[in-house]
Amino acid sequence: MARKMKLAVPDLISNSYFPAAAAVELGFFKKEGLDVELELIFPVDKCYAALRDGTIDFVGGSAHSALAAFPEWKGVKLLCAQAQGMYWFLVMRADLNPERGQLDIVKGRSIGAAPWVEMGLRRLLIEAGYDLERDAIKVAPVPGAIVGTTVNFGLMAAKALEEGKIDGFWANGMGTEVAVTRGVGKVVLDIRRGDGPAACFNYTMASIATSDALIEREPEAAAAAVRAIVATQQALKQDVKLATEVGRRLFPETEAGLIARLIERDLPYYDASITPEFVSGMNQFARDVGILKGDVAYADIVATQSSQFWKP
């Protein structure tokens, strides 16, 4: 009998954590002997709190956010990447006539961003030479996105932008695609594809994490989870139309029709590896934003025994 487990993601109608969702829906966890239930918990720090408290078994979220519930990386490990690189977009209202890379447009503006996600934008702006107070840049939660609820953040951000409640947002590719498709927003920064200061690519990534306790108690379950994610990445690379199949099960009709396009763009970043270079960059970012004090070793952050399964 397959082992029953839970995997939490902070955003579901999104491309950000799609490998985790697709691994459930396409049966790759079951092939590895795990009966995994997908659970939406917003925001991401609540996902990691649930992991710490033992109510879920895996988190498919932003890697740096593990520090919300596991200070100095004590008690948690990253198993693998869902995709490489910081994966959020800065989108501004179309009527402001923003241009790609034109960061000055954020001056005096209100930018919506989720808790812990906003750290990436704040640090990026500082590295780019901005002072949030001096330049009157407000980075705050999106109106209506209440902590502790099941929120699909990117869609809420796109809706708030369309309604004029915010001037821009920092969110996932689905929210970005919806805003752009509707003509209400334009992309200013796409980090994965070279925008912003170079260091920001390694601020964080979409990862799969679990507790040290689970790895110690059930090492094979942790290994099986990694194999399932890698198999899912490969399946989507071979047939991106599978993304639409998953989308139809999980998403509203409009977003289900968009997801294959987003996943096709993300496929070059589908690599389960977690490199020392990434961990070094993430640690520096975490220290810069005040969520990490020390320089924690690679092996104390990454479940290195998982590395043998990162390549298909």
Residue, then its C-alpha position, 0 to 999 in steps of 0.5 A: m500500500a502506498r504511503k499517505m503523505k501531504l505536500a503543501v504549496p503556497d500558490l496552486i494556479s501557477n507555474s511556480y510549483f507546477p512540477a510538484a502539482a503535476a507529480v501528484e496529478l500525473g501519478f509520478f509519486k504513486k509510481e514511487g510508492l507515495d500517495v501524496e495529497l496536494e494542499l494549498i497553504f498561503p503564504v509560504d511561511k505557513c507551509y514551512a510552519a506546517l512542515r515543522d509541526g508535522t502536519i505536512d511532509f513536504v513543501g514545494g515553495s521558495a527555498h529561502s522561506a524555510l528559514a521562517a520556521f527553521p532558523e539557521w536551517k536547523g531541522v530542514k533540508l532541501l531535497c531538489a529544485q523544481a526549477q532553477g532561479m528566482y522565478w517572480f516577475l515585476v509587472m506594472r500597470a500598462d497605463l504607466n507605459p512601463e518598459r522592460g528593465q525600466l526600474d525607475i518606474v517603481k518610484g512613488r508606486s505601490i507594489g503588491a507582493a506576498p509575505w516572504v516573496e517580497m524580500g526578493l524584490r526589496r533586496l533586488l531594488i537595493e542592489a540596483g541602487y534604490d532606497l525604498e524610503r527615499d524613493a517612496i516605493k511601497v512594497a506591501p501585501v495585495p489587498g484581499a490576500i489574507v494571511g492564513t487563507t487558501v489564496n492563489f496569489g498571482l491571480m489576486a495580484a492580477k485582479a488588484l492591478e486591473e482594479g487599480k488597487i496597486d500600481g504593480f505586482w511581484a508575483n508568478g508567471m500565471g498572474t503575469e500572463v493573465a495581466v499581460t493577456r488582459g492588457v492591464g500590465k506589462v513586464v518590467l523584470d523577468i529574473r530568470r531571463g536575465d533582468g535585474p542585478a546578476a546576483c538575484f537569480n540565486y536569491t531563491m528557487a522553487s524547491i522541494a523541502t522536508s524535515d530532518a525528522l522525515i529523512e531520518r525516519e523514512p529516507e526512502a520516502a525522501a528519495a522517492a519524492v526526488r525521483a518523482i519530481v525528476a520524472t515529472q520534469q522529464a515527462l513535461k519536457q517530452d510532452v508539454k501538452l501534459a501541462t494542459e491535462v494537469g491544468r484542466r484538473l486543477f485550474p479554472e478554464t482560462e488559466a488551464g488554457l495558458i499553463a502549457r505556454l508558461i511551462e514551455r517557457d520554463l522547461p530550460y530551467y527544469d533541472a533538479s540540481i541544487t548547486p553550491e553556487f546557488v546555496s552560497g547566493m541564497n545564503q548571502f541574500a538571506r543574510d542581507v535581508g536579515i533572516l540568516k546570521g551565519d554562513v551555513a554549510y551546503a551539507d546542512i541545507v541540502a540533503t546531499q544523499s538526494s543528489q544521486f537522483w537529480k539527473p534522469 
